[in-house]
Amino acid sequence: MIALSLAEIAEIVGGQSYDIPDPAAIVSGPVVIDSRAVKQGSLFVAFAGERVDGHDYAQRAVEAGAAVVLAARPVGVPAIVVDDVVAALGALSRAVVGRLGTTVVALTGSAGKTSTKDLIAQLLERKGPTVYPEGNLNNEIGLPLTALRATEETRHLVLEMGARYIGDICYLTGLVPPRIGLVLNVGSAHIGEFGGREQIAQAKGEMVESLPADGLAVLNADDPLVRAMTSRTKARVLLFGEAADADVRGENVRLTDDGRPAFRLHTPTGCSDVTMRLYGEHHVSNALAAAAVAHELGLSADEIAVALSEAGTLSRWRMEVTERPDGVTFVNDAYNANPESVKAALRALAAMGKGRRTWAVLGLMAELGDASLTEHDAVGRLAVRLNVSKLVAVGGREASWLQLGAYNEGSWGEESVHVSDAQAAVDLLRSELRPGDVVLVKASRSVGLEQVVTALLENATEGEVAGR
C-alpha cells in the first residue's frame, strides 16, 4: 500500500484511535487479515468470523510488526476502531486508488473470471507494473485487499468482481470505480440465489452501468444477454467473440491434438495466430476477452498473440494438468463448478483424451436451486455423448443425479459409478487406473475434490512428476 500515517487512515475510515502513541507513525507494509502474513509496518484488519475472531490475534500481529490494527473494538494495542470493519476497508481502498493514476480494469461473469483475470494480468504486465488478485479474491473483502496492494508505480489494477445478489457489483464498483469493465457471460452460477438468467444478467450488467462516459465496456458478442448490455452503459463498447461483427474476433478456432486451443486473432489494428498453453476450447472466449482489454491499452495484435501463446495458469486447481511418472494425466479443475464450467471441462477432457481412457470424477454443483436436478442430469448425459470412458460421481443426492443422467443416456451407463466421498474415489482410482489414462476432477469448492489428485500423486518422489 502507499504510505499513510495512522492519523490519515483514521480520518479516511472515520475511526477512533486507541493506544496509539504516535499518530504520525506510518503504515508502510501490506494490508493483511491473517496475523501470519504480517510484515513490518503492516495494517492488520481484524474481522470477527464465524469460527475465528481476528481481534484475538491483534497483539500477535503487532508483535510481528504491524503498525496498527483496524478493529471493531479496542484490543489493547495500537488500533483504529470503526463501527463496520468491512465498510472501513472498502473506504480505505477507494481513497488509496483515488490518489493513484492507475488504470482500473474490472471483470465479471458466471464462468471463467479467474482464468480471464490471469490472462489479462499476463498481457498487461508487458506494458507496465500490474496488480491483480491472487486466486479469486472477488468480494467485499478480497477486492479491497487487492486494490490496496497498488502503489505509485502500479500502471494497471485488474479486479475480479463476483456477485450472489443484485447490487453486489454495484457496491464493488463503488469501492474501486473501473475505467474498463468486462462482462464475460451470463450462465447458471448462483442461479438458486438469483432465480433466473435474466436476474443474473441484471446483476452482471451493473458493471457497465458503473462506467464513466470516457470508459470502455468490453462485452461478449456471442452471449445475447451480455451483448444486450450495450444499451445499459454510457461508455464506449468493444465487442469480443467469434461473431462476425466482433471488434476483437477469433477465427478458425480449433484444438491441437493434445487439447490446446488455437485460432486466428483479429483486432482493429491487425491479425495474428495464437496457440495456447492452456487446455480446452472454452479458453478461446477468455483469451479474446483479455485480448480486447490489451488492445485498448496499447498492445498490438502480434504482442497479444505472443502473450496469449505463452500465458500459463496463475491460480491453483483451474485446469491444472500434471502427469504422473506412469503416464496417468490429472486435470485438476476442482476449485469450483457450475454447469457451464463443468461442460467445458468435459469437452476439454474429451479432446485431451483422444485415443486414451478418460475418467470424469465429478461432484456437486452448488447453488442451482430448482434447476439442480436438471443440470446434474444434463452433465451426466454429456459425459456419455462425449464418450468419456468412466464417470465417477462423488457425494450424495446430486452425485446420484449425475450418475442417473449417464445411465439414462444409453447403455454406457454401466461405466458410471456413484461413490460416497473423495476417499472412496481415491480408493477406486488407485485400483483401476492404468498408464496413459486421463483423469478430470471437478466439483464445487465445498466437496474438496482436489484431495483426490493430491492423494493419487502423493507417492511420487520429488522430480518424478512432470507438471505441464
VENQUINOR-V993396 format. One line per field, one symbol per residue. ss: DSSP state (@ for helix, = for strand, . for the rest). phi: phi as a letter, one per 40 degrees, with the letter a starting at -180 (. if undefined). A space follows every 10 residues. Layout:
BEGIN
ss: ???
phi: ???
END
This chain:
BEGIN
ss: ...==@@@@@ @@@..===.. .....==... ==..@@@... ..===..=.. ..=@@@@@@@ @@@....=== =.......== =...@@@@@@ @@@@@@@@.. ..======.. ..@@@@@@@@ @@@@.....= ==........ .@@@@@@... .....===== .......@@@ @@@@@....= ===....... @@@@..@@@@ @@@@.@@@@. .....===== ...@@@@@@@ @@...===== =......=== =====....= =======..= =========. ..@@@@@@@@ @@@@@@.... @@@@@@@@@@ .........= ===.....== ==......@@ @@@@@@@@@@ @@.....=== ===.....@@ @@@@@@@@@@ @@@@@....= ====..@@@@ @@@@@@@@@. @@@@@====. .@@@@@@@@@ @@.....=== ==..@@@..@ @@@@@@@... .....==.
phi: .ccbcccccd cccgbbcbfb cbccdbcbbc cbbbccccbd gcbcbcbccc bbbdccbccc cccchccabc acadbgbdab bbcbcccccc cccccccccb ccccbbbaic agccccdccd dcccccbidb baccgbcbbc bccdccdccc bccccbbbbb bbabachccd cccccbcccb bbbcabbbdg ccccgicccc ccccccdccc cccccbbbbc ccbdccdccd cbbcccbbcb ibcccccbbb bfcabcdcgc cbaccbbcbi bacbbcccbh cccccdcccc ccccdcchcc dccccccccc cbccbcgbfc bbbcdcgcbb bcbccaaadc ccccccccdc cccdgbcbbb cbbdbcgbfc ccdcccdccd ccdcccgcca bbcbhcdccc cdccccccci ccdccbabbc accccccccd cbcbdgcbbc baacdccgcd cccdccbccc cdgccbcb
END
